[in-house]
Amino acid sequence: MNGNEYYDQWQRLVPTARSLLTFSGEFSWDAFQRTGRTVESNTIYARIRVAERGNCEFGRLFRWYKQQRRRLRRFYAYSVPCSAALQYLAHQEVDLLEIGCGKAYWAHLLRCEGVDIVAADVVSPHQNRWVSGTRGFVSDIVIGASVRTLLEAYKDRAVMLQWIPRWPEAQYAFDVLQCYQGDHLFVVGEGIGGATACNAWFQAINAEWDCIARLPLPRFVAITDSLYHYVRKGCGRDACDNLPGCEALPLLRAVSSTPRNPLQ
């Protein structure tokens, strides 16, 4: 897709990723790219770590791949945007407020799709320990405002959250659930049991929201991230499942699994 350097660089790593996935066991590349079960991601990760310790050539390949994965995720964003995800968000025809935007790579691409989006984070890119580089991909990131202030200032916008960190840094995501009055919430990251947010946050969102759609994103090995579309219970909005790659689904349930750090 035009202008998405991140996606292009992700594609260059696909041959290596396929080799790593083959070492991990009975997971095909295509199935891994579609799965919504974080437990499968954790299984892949565990098998690769075992194989890494027992195979010197494989270990070198996996360490190189992790370095490249970490470099790209810190420079661009923790999830790789694709045309299907960007088009899905654009198709909603709502203005967006992205809270926790990092360097605002997604916001940059969404603006290219014609989406009116405000990108916000508690710190600027050069102060953000989760990213590399000193400049964002948009020049007007809203810096330092509290969740309550943002939601009051942009109350007519739907909210998007990117890779919610773990507790206690996940507090802002709890604040969103408490203060946000809108009916649509878009979340990019892994599901419960993965490296996004914490089980308490997923329990909180499941109590008041229904996940009506999941769109798998281009994935690095052992990371099963997707774009999730939540609607407030009783809203009655159907998913746009006529768009390519979109999967309509019922409310996601908890999956028992062991969280892990995908950047290790």
N, C-alpha and C positions, 0 to 999 in steps of 0.2 A: 504494500500500500504506500502511496505517495507520502513522503515526509516523515515516516515512522522509522527512524534510525534504530530504535531499540528492537523493534520486531525484526528488522533485517539482521542485526547482530545476533539475536536469539536464533534465527534460522541457521546461521553459520555454525552454531554449536550443536545442532540437531544430530549430525552423524555421531559425534562423541556421546551425546545423551542416549542415543539408541544402543550403543555398545554397552554403556553402563547399565541400562535397564535390562539388557540381555543377561548380564552377570547377576542381576538381582533375583532372577527366578522367572516365574510364569506370568509375566506381565507384558502384554504387547504394547508397543508404542501408541497405537491408535486408541486402545482401551484406556491407557493411562491418561491420555489427553482428554478423555471424556468423563472419567469417573468423578463422582461427587463425594466419595467416601474418604475422609481423611485417614481412616484406619489403614487403607491401602497405601497411602503415602508413607505412614509410619512403618509399615511392614517393609516397603521398598528401602527406606532409609536404613532400617536395622540390618537388612541383608547386605546392603552395600558396605556398611561399616564393617561387618564381619569379613566380607570378601576383601576389603581394603587391607585388613591386617594379615590376611593369608596369601596375598598375591602381590609381589613387588611391582610388577608392570601395571597391574590394575590400580594399585595404590597410587602410583605416580600419576596415572591418568585421572583418577578421581580427585586428587589434590589439585591438579591443574584446572579441572573443570570447576571445582568449588571456587577457586580464585577468580576465574572468569565470571562465574555466576555472581559472586559477591561484588565484583567491580561494576558489572552492568546494573545490578539492582540498586547499588548505592548512587550511581551516577544518574540513572534515569528514574526508576520507580521500582517498588518491590514486586509489582505485577506488570506483566507485559500487555499493553493494550493491543487489541486487534481491530480490524475494520468491523467485525460483527458486533463487538462490544460497544464501540463508538457509535455505530448506527443504531443499536438498540437504545442507547441513552438519548440520542438525537430524536428518535422516533417517539419518545415520550412527550415531546413538545412541552417540556417544563423547564423553567430556569433553575439552575443548580447552585448550591453552596457546598463546596468541598471543604470539609474540616479535617485538618491533618494532611495537607496536600504535599508536604515535603518540598520538592523542587517544582511541583505543578506541571509535570510532564503530561499527565492525563488532561489537565485543564487546557494546556496548549493545543493538544490534538482535538479536543472537543470544540474549542473555538474555531478551529479549521473546519469542523463539521457544521458550524453555524449555531452551536449551543451557547447560550448566555450563561456563563459560569463565573462565580466568584471563588477564588482560591484563597484559603486561609490556613495559617499555622501559628503555633504559639511562639516559634522562633524563626528567624530568617535562615535561608539555606546555609550561610557560612557559619552559623552557630548551631546547626542541627547535627547531632552526633550520629544520626541514622543515614546521612547522605554525604556524598563527596562533592567537592567543588564549592565555589562561593556565590554562584548566581543561579537563580531559578530560570525556568523556561518561559515564564511570563514575568513582566516587570512590575506588576501591580498586586503581588501577594499581600493580603491583609495580615499583618504581623501583630501578635501579642494580645489580641482581643479574647475575652473569655467566651465560652460557648453561649452563655446567656446573652451577652452583648451581641454576638453574631446573629443569633436566632431572632433577637428583637429587631436588629437592623435589616435583616434579610428574611423577614417572616413569610414572605410569599414564595420563597424558593424551596424546592425539594433538597434534601440533604444527601450528600455522598460521603462515605467514610472509606479511607484507604488504609489497609493493613494496620488495624488497631493494635497497638503494642500490648504487652502484658501488664498486669497490675504491678505497681501503682500508676504507671503511665497511662493506663487505660481509663483513668477516671473521667476524662473528657467524653469518652464514648458513653459512659453511664449518664453524664450530664445531658448528652443529646437525647437519650431515651426519656429523661425526666422533663426536659424543657421544650423539646420540639413538638409543635402542634400540628404539623402537616401530616399527610396521609401516605407519603411515599418516601422510602428510605433505600438508598442504594449502597451496598457494602461490597468492597473488593478485598478479597483475601481468602483464607482457608475457613473451613467450617469448624464446628466444635471438636475439640481434641487436637487441633492443629496448632500452628504457630501464631494465629491471629486471636487477639483478645484473651478471654478466659471463660471457663465454663459458666461462671456467675453471670457474665454479660449475655451469653447466649440464652441462658435461662430467663433472663430479664426480657430480652427481645421476643422470645417465643411466647411469653405471657401476654403480650399486647399486640403482636404483629404476626402476620402470616407471610411466609416466603413463597411467592407465587411463581418465581422464575429463577433459573440458574443458567448462566452462560459460561461454560468452561473457557478459560483463557489459555494462551500459549504457555506451556509449563516447562519449568526446569525440573530435572530429576528430583524426586522426593518432595515436590511441592505441588499440592493439588488445589490451586487457587482458582476462583471463579468470580464472576460478577453476580451478586445476589440482589434480587429486587423484592423488597418487603413492602407490604401494604398494611396499614392499620386494620385490625380486626373490625369487620363490619363495613369496610370501605366498598367492597364489591367490585373492585377493578380486576379484570382478567389480564393475564400476561399476554405480551405480544409474541405468542408462540408461532406466528406465521413468519417471523424473521429467521434467516439462516442461523443455525447453531443454537437457537434458544430452546430451552427445555422447560415446559410448564411442569410444576411439581407441587405436591402438598407441603405443608409445614414440615421443616426438617426436624428430626428428633435427635436426641443426644446419642453419640456414639462413644462407647468407652474405649479410650486409647491413651497411650502415654505421650504427652506433649514432648516436642523436641525442638531444638534450635536449628533451622535449616541453613544457617550461615556457618555452622561449625565445620 
